[in-house]
Amino acid sequence: MQNHTLSRRELLVAGGATLATMALFNSRLAQAAPLRQGEVVLPWLDQPEENPVPEVIDNQLVWEDVDSWITPNDQFFGIAHYEWPEINAGQWQLAIDGLVENPLSLTLADIKARTRQELTYTIECSGNTGLPFFDGGIGNASWAGTPLALLLEEAEVLKEGSEVVFFGADKGEETVRDTPMVQHFARSMSLAEAMHPANLLCYEMNGEPLPARNGAPLRLIAPGWYGIANVKWLERIEIWDTRLANRFMARDYVTVRQGGSEAEPVWTESLVGRSLLKSAPARVIRNGDEYRIEGAAWGAPIRSVDVRIDDGPWRRAELAPGQQSEYTWSFWTLAWANPTPGEYAITTRAVDTDGQVQPAQDDPRIANKITYWESNGQITRRVNIPA
């Protein structure tokens, strides 16, 4: 494999750093935001609409209930693009072939016998908050598996191989150019992207076997990417010399924006890929006459989060210590002194360590977008302070 080789030592060093970070996070932050005695959560007035597609979007996060930096498995959202496949792990095998010198066929035991690596990563669906019924397509978990790069090295990618295509067991019927056909869910990324040492072939979630609803027996974990890239129910990896152009790479999960001028509009289409900077208010907590606003920010290493109440000034929230990670959400809190009874609008914006600011809803990046993918505009929630 040319120009993409990572030594086993480099991968083990990366994994060791991740394990050390995980130990710190688990000891200090696993219960990052539990309610204290006497505290109550005020419900948001603008609750999402009823989910019309429970067979597709399952188990959405309820923001008012978020009380842990790690999202428990039974509270983690799920997405099924075709079906929720039932797989016999004892008979399952992963194939790695295509433009490789050494094709592989591996059982789950074979994969577990290889180098084990852990990392914590916040996955968000790229459609999250883009639809009126969908605001809980996000969760943060500790994932464990073997580094993808090690298996690609073992398969010995040929010099003409440039794209890594991931196929899931889930499948459905598509009609392409008037031809009906059964296709498996699949996504691809470049070989250079696939060789990133953080990418895992994952079989554990939060210290337990990967749940069936989240991709068991094996899924791809690609930190820094939207959920669509993290292929579940993985059964085949192929090396190609061209980019995949199926429904989920060329037709769906494509963001469409209008640019140019009113007289001569220019339309652009871009693939959904890496996560974008984002934040959201999670809940308002009352303790007697005291109030505080809590929330999360993610999509990049977070430098700060600002909160605005109605049309007032932006106020700097306090970030929870030790959470400024490239791949995980950061919790934040803002003390809200002496609000008078009535309804309020609460808006948040995140700023990353490079100085990028989460865009407002009227920013052209959001306002000129006609698809619901990659909706990372500033989020406003409404709450009532009782008399």
C-alpha positions in Angstrom: 0.0 0.0 0.0 1.6 3.2 -1.1 1.6 6.5 0.8 -1.0 5.2 3.3 1.0 2.9 5.5 0.6 3.3 9.3 2.8 1.2 11.4 1.3 -1.0 14.1 3.2 1.0 16.6 1.5 4.3 15.5 -1.9 2.7 15.7 -1.2 1.3 19.2 0.1 4.6 20.4 -3.1 6.3 19.1 -5.1 3.6 20.8 -3.2 4.0 24.1 -3.8 7.7 24.1 -7.5 7.1 23.5 -7.6 4.6 26.4 -5.9 7.1 28.7 -8.4 9.8 27.7 -11.3 7.4 28.2 -10.1 6.5 31.7 -10.1 10.3 32.6 -13.6 10.8 31.1 -15.1 7.7 32.7 -13.8 8.7 36.2 -14.9 12.3 36.0 -17.7 12.7 33.5 -19.7 9.6 33.2 -22.4 11.3 35.3 -21.8 14.8 34.1 -25.2 16.4 34.6 -27.4 14.5 37.1 -30.1 16.4 38.9 -29.5 17.4 42.5 -32.0 17.1 45.3 -34.9 19.5 44.9 -34.3 20.3 41.2 -36.9 19.9 38.5 -36.7 20.1 34.7 -39.1 22.6 33.0 -40.5 21.1 29.8 -39.9 22.8 26.5 -43.0 24.4 25.1 -42.0 23.6 21.5 -41.9 19.8 21.6 -41.1 18.0 18.3 -44.0 16.7 16.3 -45.0 13.0 16.5 -42.5 10.8 14.6 -44.4 9.6 11.4 -41.7 7.0 10.5 -40.9 5.0 13.6 -39.9 2.1 11.4 -37.0 4.3 10.1 -36.1 6.5 13.1 -36.1 4.8 16.4 -35.5 5.8 20.1 -34.7 9.5 19.7 -32.8 11.2 22.5 -35.1 13.2 24.8 -33.1 16.4 25.6 -34.8 17.1 28.9 -33.8 13.6 30.1 -30.1 14.0 29.3 -28.2 13.5 32.6 -25.1 11.7 31.6 -22.2 12.5 29.3 -22.3 8.9 28.0 -25.7 8.0 26.4 -26.8 4.6 27.8 -27.4 1.9 25.1 -31.1 1.7 25.8 -31.4 5.4 25.1 -29.4 5.5 22.0 -31.1 6.4 18.7 -31.3 4.1 15.7 -31.8 4.6 12.0 -32.8 1.9 9.4 -32.5 2.9 5.8 -33.9 -0.4 4.5 -34.7 -2.8 7.3 -33.6 -3.9 10.8 -31.7 -7.1 9.8 -31.5 -10.1 12.1 -28.0 -11.6 11.9 -26.7 -14.8 13.4 -23.3 -13.7 14.9 -22.1 -17.3 15.0 -22.5 -17.7 11.3 -21.6 -14.1 10.3 -18.3 -13.3 8.5 -16.7 -10.1 7.2 -15.2 -10.1 3.7 -12.4 -7.7 2.7 -11.7 -8.0 -1.0 -11.7 -6.1 -4.3 -8.3 -4.5 -5.2 -6.3 -6.3 -2.6 -3.4 -8.7 -2.7 -4.7 -10.8 0.3 -8.5 -11.1 0.5 -9.8 -11.7 4.0 -12.8 -13.6 5.4 -13.0 -13.1 9.2 -15.4 -14.3 11.9 -16.3 -12.2 14.8 -13.8 -14.2 16.9 -11.1 -13.5 14.4 -11.7 -9.8 14.6 -11.9 -9.8 18.4 -8.5 -11.6 18.5 -6.9 -8.6 16.8 -5.8 -5.4 18.4 -8.5 -3.8 20.5 -9.0 -0.1 20.7 -11.5 2.2 22.4 -12.7 5.7 21.8 -15.6 8.0 22.8 -17.5 9.6 19.9 -20.7 11.5 19.6 -22.7 10.3 16.5 -25.3 12.7 15.0 -27.6 11.8 12.1 -27.1 14.4 9.4 -30.8 14.9 9.2 -31.1 15.7 12.9 -33.0 19.0 13.6 -33.7 19.3 9.9 -37.3 17.9 10.2 -40.0 19.0 12.6 -40.2 15.6 14.3 -36.5 14.8 14.4 -34.4 16.5 17.1 -33.0 13.5 19.0 -30.8 11.8 16.4 -27.6 12.1 18.5 -25.8 10.2 21.2 -22.4 9.8 22.8 -20.9 6.4 23.5 -17.7 4.5 24.2 -17.0 2.3 21.3 -14.5 -0.6 21.1 -13.2 -2.7 18.2 -10.2 -3.2 16.0 -8.6 -0.4 14.0 -9.8 -0.5 10.4 -6.3 0.5 9.1 -4.8 -2.7 10.5 -7.1 -4.9 8.5 -6.6 -2.8 5.4 -2.8 -3.2 5.8 -3.3 -7.0 6.3 -5.3 -7.2 3.1 -2.5 -5.4 1.2 -4.4 -2.8 -0.9 -3.1 -2.7 -4.5 -1.6 0.5 -5.8 -4.6 1.2 -8.0 -7.0 0.9 -5.0 -8.3 4.4 -4.0 -11.8 4.0 -2.5 -13.0 1.8 0.4 -16.7 0.7 0.1 -18.6 -0.5 3.1 -21.6 -2.8 2.6 -24.2 -3.5 5.3 -26.4 -6.5 5.6 -29.5 -4.3 5.3 -31.0 -4.2 1.9 -34.1 -3.1 -0.1 -35.5 -2.6 -3.5 -34.4 0.4 -5.6 -35.5 1.5 -9.1 -32.6 2.9 -11.0 -33.2 4.2 -14.5 -36.5 2.2 -14.6 -34.8 -1.0 -13.5 -35.9 -2.5 -10.2 -33.1 -4.1 -8.2 -32.2 -5.2 -4.7 -29.4 -3.2 -3.2 -27.5 -3.3 0.1 -26.9 -0.2 2.1 -23.4 1.0 1.3 -21.2 4.1 1.7 -17.6 4.8 0.7 -14.7 7.0 1.6 -11.2 7.5 0.1 -8.4 5.1 1.1 -6.6 8.0 2.8 -9.7 8.8 4.9 -10.3 5.1 5.8 -6.7 4.7 7.0 -7.3 7.3 9.8 -6.2 5.5 13.1 -9.4 6.5 14.9 -11.6 4.5 12.5 -12.8 1.2 14.2 -14.6 -2.0 13.2 -16.7 -1.9 16.3 -18.2 -4.8 18.3 -18.7 -3.2 21.7 -20.7 -0.2 22.9 -20.4 1.2 26.4 -18.7 -1.9 27.6 -21.4 -4.3 26.3 -21.7 -6.2 23.1 -22.9 -3.9 20.3 -26.7 -3.9 20.3 -28.6 -5.3 17.3 -30.4 -1.9 16.8 -27.0 -0.2 16.6 -25.3 -2.5 14.0 -24.4 -5.8 15.6 -22.4 -7.8 15.2 -20.0 -5.3 13.6 -20.2 -1.7 12.4 -17.9 1.0 11.2 -17.2 3.8 13.6 -15.7 6.8 11.8 -15.2 9.6 14.3 -15.7 13.1 12.9 -18.3 12.0 10.3 -22.0 12.2 10.3 -23.9 9.0 11.2 -24.5 8.0 7.6 -20.8 7.2 7.1 -20.8 4.8 10.1 -22.1 1.8 8.3 -24.0 -0.7 10.5 -24.5 -4.4 10.2 -21.2 -4.5 8.2 -20.6 -7.6 6.1 -18.3 -6.6 3.3 -15.5 -4.1 2.6 -14.4 -3.7 -1.0 -11.5 -1.7 -2.4 -12.3 0.1 -5.6 -10.6 2.4 -8.0 -13.6 4.8 -8.2 -16.1 6.4 -5.9 -19.4 4.6 -5.0 -22.4 6.4 -6.6 -25.4 4.6 -5.2 -28.6 6.2 -3.6 -26.8 7.0 -0.3 -23.7 8.6 -2.0 -25.2 10.3 -5.1 -29.0 10.9 -4.7 -29.9 10.9 -1.0 -27.6 12.6 1.6 -26.8 15.3 -0.8 -27.1 18.9 0.3 -28.6 21.3 -2.2 -28.0 25.0 -2.0 -28.8 28.0 -4.1 -26.1 30.6 -4.8 -25.4 33.1 -7.4 -27.8 36.0 -7.8 -31.6 36.4 -8.0 -31.3 37.0 -11.8 -28.9 34.0 -12.3 -29.1 31.5 -9.5 -26.5 28.9 -9.2 -27.3 25.5 -7.6 -24.7 23.4 -5.9 -24.9 19.8 -4.7 -22.5 18.4 -2.1 -22.1 15.0 -0.4 -22.9 14.8 3.3 -19.7 13.8 5.0 -18.0 15.2 8.1 -19.9 16.6 11.1 -20.5 20.3 11.4 -20.2 22.6 14.5 -23.4 22.6 16.4 -25.0 23.2 19.9 -28.4 22.9 21.5 -30.1 23.9 24.7 -31.0 20.6 26.5 -33.0 21.7 29.5 -33.9 24.4 32.0 -33.6 23.4 35.6 -35.4 25.0 38.5 -34.3 24.7 42.2 -36.5 26.9 44.3 -36.0 30.4 43.0 -32.8 29.5 41.1 -32.6 28.5 37.5 -30.0 27.3 35.1 -29.8 26.4 31.4 -27.9 23.3 30.3 -27.0 22.0 26.9 -24.4 20.4 24.7 -22.1 21.4 21.8 -20.4 19.1 19.3 -19.0 18.7 15.8 -15.5 20.1 16.6 -13.3 20.8 19.6 -15.4 23.4 21.5 -13.8 26.7 22.7 -17.0 28.3 24.0 -20.8 28.4 23.9 -22.9 31.5 24.1 -26.5 31.7 25.2 -29.1 34.4 24.3 -32.4 34.8 26.1 -35.1 36.4 23.8 -33.3 39.3 22.0 -30.9 40.0 24.8 -27.1 39.9 24.6 -25.1 36.8 24.1 -23.9 35.4 27.5 -20.9 33.0 27.9 -21.8 29.6 29.3 -19.5 27.5 31.4 -18.1 24.4 29.8 -17.9 21.3 31.9 -14.2 20.6 32.6 -12.2 18.1 30.6 -14.8 17.6 27.8 -13.1 19.6 25.0 -12.6 16.6 22.7 -12.4 16.5 18.9 -15.0 13.7 18.7 -17.4 14.1 21.6 -20.0 16.6 22.7 -19.2 19.1 25.5 -21.8 19.9 28.2 -22.3 23.5 29.3 -24.3 25.4 31.8 -25.5 29.0 32.4 -26.9 30.4 35.6 -30.1 32.3 34.9 -30.7 34.8 37.7 -34.2 36.0 38.6 -36.3 35.4 35.5 -39.7 36.9 35.8 -42.7 34.6 35.1 -43.5 34.2 31.4 -42.4 32.6 28.1 -38.8 32.9 26.9 -36.8 31.9 23.8 -33.4 30.4 24.4 -30.9 30.3 21.6 -27.3 28.9 21.7 -24.2 29.2 19.4 -21.0 27.2 19.7 -17.5 28.5 18.8 -14.8 25.9 18.0 -11.1 26.2 18.8 -10.4 27.6 15.3 -12.8 30.5 15.9 -15.6 29.2 13.6 -19.1 30.2 14.9 -22.2 28.1 14.6 -24.3 29.9 11.9 -27.6 31.6 12.6 -30.7 30.4 10.8 -30.6 33.4 8.4 -27.0 32.7 7.5 -26.8 31.9 3.7 -25.2 28.5 4.5 -28.5 27.6 6.2 -31.1 29.9 4.6 -30.1 28.9 1.0 -30.2 25.2 1.7 -33.3 23.5 0.4 -32.5 20.0 1.8 -32.7 19.1 5.5 -29.3 17.4 5.8 -26.5 19.2 7.7 -28.9 21.6 9.6 -26.4 23.0 12.0 -28.0 26.5 12.4 -28.5 28.0 15.8 -31.3 26.2 17.7 -33.9 28.1 19.7 -36.2 26.5 22.3 -39.0 28.0 24.2 -39.8 27.6 27.9 -42.3 29.0 30.4 -41.2 30.3 33.8 -44.1 29.7 36.2 -45.5 32.4 38.5 
